[in-house]
Amino acid sequence: MKTITVEKQKYKILKNYKNAFDQNQFLLKYTEYFDPYDYILGDLAYGKLRLKGFCKKGNRLYNSINAIENVEEYIENDCAYECPYFLLEKVKSDS
Protein backbone atom coordinates (compact mmCIF):
# COMPACT_ATOMS: atom_id res chain seq x y z
CA MET A 1 0.00 0.00 0.00
CA LYS A 2 1.40 3.39 -0.96
CA THR A 3 2.34 5.83 1.80
CA ILE A 4 3.09 9.54 1.76
CA THR A 5 4.79 11.76 4.32
CA VAL A 6 3.52 15.17 5.35
CA GLU A 7 5.59 17.12 7.87
CA LYS A 8 6.99 13.94 9.52
CA GLN A 9 3.56 12.27 9.58
CA LYS A 10 2.96 9.25 7.36
CA TYR A 11 -0.36 8.39 5.75
CA LYS A 12 -1.30 5.33 3.77
CA ILE A 13 -3.67 5.61 0.84
CA LEU A 14 -6.64 3.35 1.63
CA LYS A 15 -8.74 4.32 -1.36
CA ASN A 16 -8.01 6.27 -4.53
CA TYR A 17 -11.32 6.31 -6.40
CA LYS A 18 -10.99 7.42 -10.01
CA ASN A 19 -7.28 8.11 -9.39
CA ALA A 20 -8.14 11.23 -7.37
CA PHE A 21 -4.98 11.48 -5.29
CA ASP A 22 -2.50 14.11 -6.49
CA GLN A 23 0.29 14.61 -3.96
CA ASN A 24 1.05 18.17 -5.06
CA GLN A 25 -2.58 19.27 -4.75
CA PHE A 26 -2.86 17.53 -1.39
CA LEU A 27 0.27 19.20 0.00
CA LEU A 28 -0.98 22.62 -1.12
CA LYS A 29 -4.29 22.08 0.71
CA TYR A 30 -3.02 20.30 3.83
CA THR A 31 -2.60 22.35 7.03
CA GLU A 32 -1.80 21.46 10.64
CA TYR A 33 -5.55 21.55 11.27
CA PHE A 34 -5.66 17.94 10.03
CA ASP A 35 -2.90 16.66 12.35
CA PRO A 36 -5.22 15.29 15.10
CA TYR A 37 -7.46 13.38 12.67
CA ASP A 38 -6.95 9.65 12.04
CA TYR A 39 -8.18 9.84 8.42
CA ILE A 40 -8.35 12.48 5.70
CA LEU A 41 -10.85 12.32 2.88
CA GLY A 42 -10.18 14.37 -0.22
CA ASP A 43 -12.85 14.87 -2.86
CA LEU A 44 -12.67 16.64 -6.21
CA ALA A 45 -15.54 18.56 -7.73
CA TYR A 46 -15.37 21.25 -10.38
CA GLY A 47 -11.57 21.12 -10.31
CA LYS A 48 -11.37 21.92 -6.57
CA LEU A 49 -9.97 19.66 -3.86
CA ARG A 50 -11.76 19.60 -0.50
CA LEU A 51 -10.34 17.86 2.57
CA LYS A 52 -12.23 16.59 5.60
CA GLY A 53 -10.87 14.89 8.71
CA PHE A 54 -12.39 11.74 10.21
CA CYS A 55 -11.68 9.99 13.52
CA LYS A 56 -11.68 6.56 15.11
CA LYS A 57 -13.48 6.01 18.39
CA GLY A 58 -11.15 7.03 21.18
CA ASN A 59 -9.90 10.15 19.40
CA ARG A 60 -10.77 13.24 21.46
CA LEU A 61 -12.29 14.87 18.37
CA TYR A 62 -14.55 11.89 17.62
CA ASN A 63 -18.25 12.68 17.12
CA SER A 64 -21.00 11.63 14.73
CA ILE A 65 -20.01 14.25 12.14
CA ASN A 66 -16.44 13.01 11.77
CA ALA A 67 -16.77 9.33 12.75
CA ILE A 68 -14.94 7.12 10.25
CA GLU A 69 -17.95 4.80 10.34
CA ASN A 70 -19.89 7.55 8.54
CA VAL A 71 -17.42 8.24 5.73
CA GLU A 72 -19.50 6.45 3.07
CA GLU A 73 -22.58 8.43 4.10
CA TYR A 74 -20.56 11.65 3.87
CA ILE A 75 -19.38 10.76 0.36
CA GLU A 76 -22.93 9.93 -0.72
CA ASN A 77 -24.60 13.00 0.82
CA ASP A 78 -21.97 15.75 0.85
CA CYS A 79 -19.80 15.12 -2.20
CA ALA A 80 -20.66 15.59 -5.86
CA TYR A 81 -22.20 12.49 -7.44
CA GLU A 82 -19.54 9.99 -8.55
CA CYS A 83 -16.76 12.49 -7.85
CA PRO A 84 -13.17 11.30 -7.60
CA TYR A 85 -12.00 10.95 -4.00
CA PHE A 86 -9.27 9.45 -1.84
CA LEU A 87 -9.04 8.30 1.75
CA LEU A 88 -5.82 8.45 3.75
CA GLU A 89 -5.16 6.81 7.10
CA LYS A 90 -2.60 8.14 9.56
CA VAL A 91 0.20 5.66 10.23
CA LYS A 92 1.05 5.56 13.92
CA SER A 93 4.76 6.05 14.58
CA ASP A 94 6.65 3.31 16.43
CA SER A 95 8.30 5.75 18.80
Backbone as CSV, one residue per row, in Angstrom:
resi,resn,N_x,N_y,N_z,CA_x,CA_y,CA_z,C_x,C_y,C_z
1,MET,0.852,-1.182,0.000,0.000,0.000,0.000,0.892,1.237,0.000
2,LYS,0.582,2.183,-0.825,1.402,3.387,-0.959,1.249,4.291,0.262
3,THR,2.370,4.868,0.708,2.336,5.834,1.803,2.932,7.150,1.332
4,ILE,2.523,8.217,2.008,3.088,9.540,1.762,3.466,10.132,3.114
5,THR,4.367,11.090,3.085,4.788,11.755,4.318,4.486,13.242,4.207
6,VAL,3.853,13.757,5.263,3.523,15.175,5.346,4.042,15.672,6.688
7,GLU,5.037,16.544,6.649,5.593,17.117,7.875,5.833,16.054,8.952
8,LYS,6.596,15.038,8.624,6.995,13.942,9.522,5.877,12.963,9.853
9,GLN,4.676,13.194,9.344,3.557,12.271,9.583,3.320,11.446,8.324
10,LYS,3.228,10.131,8.495,2.960,9.253,7.360,1.475,8.920,7.279
11,TYR,1.010,8.805,6.048,-0.359,8.395,5.751,-0.301,7.304,4.692
12,LYS,-1.189,6.317,4.830,-1.303,5.333,3.767,-2.593,5.598,2.991
13,ILE,-2.521,5.387,1.708,-3.672,5.609,0.839,-4.541,4.360,0.891
14,LEU,-5.710,4.482,1.518,-6.639,3.354,1.627,-7.491,3.203,0.381
15,LYS,-7.886,4.335,-0.191,-8.744,4.323,-1.361,-8.354,5.495,-2.255
16,ASN,-8.351,5.243,-3.557,-8.006,6.273,-4.535,-8.986,6.145,-5.705
17,TYR,-10.241,6.475,-5.424,-11.324,6.308,-6.395,-11.152,7.259,-7.579
18,LYS,-11.171,6.677,-8.746,-10.985,7.418,-10.006,-9.643,8.151,-10.034
19,ASN,-8.636,7.567,-9.378,-7.280,8.115,-9.390,-7.246,9.569,-8.926
20,ALA,-7.970,9.853,-7.861,-8.139,11.226,-7.373,-6.909,11.803,-6.695
21,PHE,-6.069,10.952,-6.101,-4.977,11.482,-5.289,-3.882,12.107,-6.140
22,ASP,-3.601,13.367,-5.874,-2.502,14.105,-6.488,-1.700,14.695,-5.329
23,GLN,-0.485,14.203,-5.128,0.295,14.607,-3.960,0.549,16.107,-3.926
24,ASN,0.809,16.721,-5.038,1.054,18.169,-5.058,-0.177,18.958,-4.627
25,GLN,-1.337,18.595,-5.161,-2.581,19.272,-4.755,-2.838,19.067,-3.267
26,PHE,-2.629,17.833,-2.799,-2.860,17.528,-1.393,-1.951,18.368,-0.497
27,LEU,-0.673,18.446,-0.829,0.266,19.200,0.000,-0.058,20.689,0.010
28,LEU,-0.587,21.212,-1.080,-0.982,22.623,-1.120,-2.186,22.899,-0.212
29,LYS,-3.057,21.917,-0.065,-4.288,22.085,0.706,-4.129,21.710,2.184
30,TYR,-3.204,20.818,2.478,-3.021,20.299,3.831,-2.506,21.396,4.775
31,THR,-3.097,21.451,5.982,-2.602,22.345,7.031,-2.519,21.543,8.327
32,GLU,-1.924,22.135,9.351,-1.802,21.457,10.643,-3.167,21.179,11.282
33,TYR,-4.191,21.815,10.794,-5.554,21.554,11.265,-5.878,20.049,11.222
34,PHE,-5.350,19.349,10.229,-5.658,17.935,10.030,-4.797,16.998,10.875
35,ASP,-3.804,17.503,11.572,-2.901,16.659,12.352,-3.595,15.739,13.358
36,PRO,-4.607,16.190,14.103,-5.217,15.294,15.097,-6.162,14.230,14.523
37,TYR,-6.513,14.330,13.259,-7.456,13.379,12.672,-6.760,12.079,12.281
38,ASP,-7.481,10.970,12.383,-6.953,9.653,12.040,-7.029,9.367,10.538
39,TYR,-7.963,10.031,9.862,-8.182,9.844,8.424,-8.401,11.203,7.772
40,ILE,-8.045,11.285,6.495,-8.346,12.479,5.704,-8.988,12.023,4.408
41,LEU,-10.162,12.576,4.141,-10.849,12.318,2.882,-10.658,13.536,1.996
42,GLY,-10.281,13.305,0.766,-10.181,14.375,-0.216,-11.128,14.094,-1.359
43,ASP,-11.956,15.067,-1.721,-12.855,14.871,-2.862,-12.674,16.015,-3.846
44,LEU,-12.854,15.676,-5.121,-12.674,16.643,-6.205,-14.004,16.898,-6.897
45,ALA,-14.350,18.161,-6.991,-15.542,18.561,-7.729,-15.251,19.907,-8.379
46,TYR,-15.565,20.003,-9.639,-15.369,21.253,-10.380,-13.925,21.732,-10.299
47,GLY,-12.987,20.786,-10.308,-11.571,21.118,-10.306,-11.017,21.571,-8.966
48,LYS,-11.804,21.474,-7.906,-11.369,21.917,-6.567,-11.249,20.717,-5.638
49,LEU,-10.182,20.702,-4.859,-9.974,19.665,-3.862,-10.476,20.154,-2.513
50,ARG,-11.308,19.321,-1.864,-11.756,19.597,-0.497,-11.207,18.494,0.392
51,LEU,-10.808,18.844,1.598,-10.336,17.864,2.568,-11.246,17.875,3.785
52,LYS,-11.453,16.703,4.372,-12.227,16.586,5.604,-11.568,15.521,6.471
53,GLY,-11.446,15.824,7.763,-10.867,14.886,8.711,-11.923,13.976,9.318
54,PHE,-11.534,12.732,9.548,-12.387,11.744,10.206,-11.595,11.080,11.330
55,CYS,-12.320,10.553,12.326,-11.678,9.986,13.518,-12.169,8.580,13.819
56,LYS,-11.305,7.844,14.520,-11.677,6.562,15.114,-12.268,6.850,16.483
57,LYS,-13.026,5.892,17.005,-13.484,6.008,18.394,-12.242,6.062,19.264
58,GLY,-12.296,6.869,20.303,-11.146,7.027,21.179,-10.377,8.313,20.913
59,ASN,-10.513,8.860,19.711,-9.900,10.151,19.405,-10.723,11.229,20.104
60,ARG,-10.054,12.190,20.728,-10.767,13.240,21.464,-11.684,14.084,20.588
61,LEU,-11.452,14.095,19.289,-12.293,14.865,18.365,-13.468,14.058,17.825
62,TYR,-13.532,12.793,18.166,-14.552,11.893,17.623,-15.967,12.366,17.967
63,ASN,-16.812,12.438,16.956,-18.248,12.684,17.120,-18.954,12.147,15.881
64,SER,-20.259,12.234,15.846,-21.001,11.632,14.733,-20.689,12.289,13.388
65,ILE,-20.299,13.533,13.394,-20.013,14.250,12.144,-18.715,13.775,11.504
66,ASN,-17.729,13.407,12.339,-16.444,13.010,11.766,-16.053,11.568,12.084
67,ALA,-17.032,10.741,12.462,-16.772,9.325,12.745,-16.434,8.598,11.449
68,ILE,-15.351,7.838,11.460,-14.945,7.121,10.250,-16.034,6.152,9.787
69,GLU,-16.844,5.691,10.707,-17.948,4.796,10.340,-18.936,5.471,9.393
70,ASN,-18.942,6.794,9.360,-19.892,7.546,8.538,-19.286,8.104,7.254
71,VAL,-18.087,7.665,6.900,-17.422,8.243,5.729,-18.188,7.963,4.436
72,GLU,-18.744,6.763,4.289,-19.501,6.451,3.068,-20.755,7.328,2.960
73,GLU,-21.403,7.552,4.078,-22.579,8.425,4.104,-22.192,9.855,3.715
74,TYR,-21.036,10.316,4.213,-20.557,11.651,3.866,-20.314,11.755,2.353
75,ILE,-19.666,10.747,1.800,-19.381,10.760,0.359,-20.688,10.804,-0.432
76,GLU,-21.644,10.007,-0.020,-22.930,9.935,-0.722,-23.735,11.231,-0.613
77,ASN,-23.729,11.848,0.579,-24.599,13.004,0.819,-23.938,14.370,0.651
78,ASP,-22.634,14.449,0.823,-21.974,15.751,0.852,-20.944,15.974,-0.256
79,CYS,-20.743,14.983,-1.087,-19.805,15.123,-2.205,-20.598,15.086,-3.515
80,ALA,-20.011,15.631,-4.547,-20.660,15.592,-5.860,-20.822,14.135,-6.305
81,TYR,-21.906,13.847,-6.991,-22.204,12.488,-7.440,-21.051,11.918,-8.259
82,GLU,-20.603,10.720,-7.844,-19.540,9.994,-8.549,-18.232,10.784,-8.671
83,CYS,-17.990,11.705,-7.773,-16.762,12.495,-7.849,-15.554,11.634,-7.478
84,PRO,-14.391,11.974,-8.012,-13.169,11.296,-7.597,-12.866,11.648,-6.137
85,TYR,-12.368,10.675,-5.382,-12.000,10.947,-3.996,-10.909,9.987,-3.540
86,PHE,-10.268,10.338,-2.438,-9.274,9.450,-1.842,-9.445,9.477,-0.334
87,LEU,-8.986,8.406,0.301,-9.043,8.299,1.750,-7.666,7.893,2.249
88,LEU,-7.123,8.711,3.143,-5.816,8.454,3.746,-5.985,8.087,5.214
89,GLU,-5.164,7.167,5.696,-5.160,6.807,7.105,-3.801,7.137,7.704
90,LYS,-3.829,7.793,8.847,-2.596,8.143,9.559,-1.906,6.859,10.004
91,VAL,-0.603,6.800,9.790,0.200,5.657,10.232,0.823,6.044,11.567
92,LYS,0.494,5.284,12.598,1.048,5.558,13.921,2.552,5.313,13.912
93,SER,3.300,6.229,14.519,4.756,6.045,14.581,5.094,5.011,15.641
94,ASP,6.212,4.343,15.490,6.649,3.310,16.431,7.291,3.882,17.679
95,SER,7.591,5.161,17.638,8.304,5.752,18.796,7.372,6.227,19.873
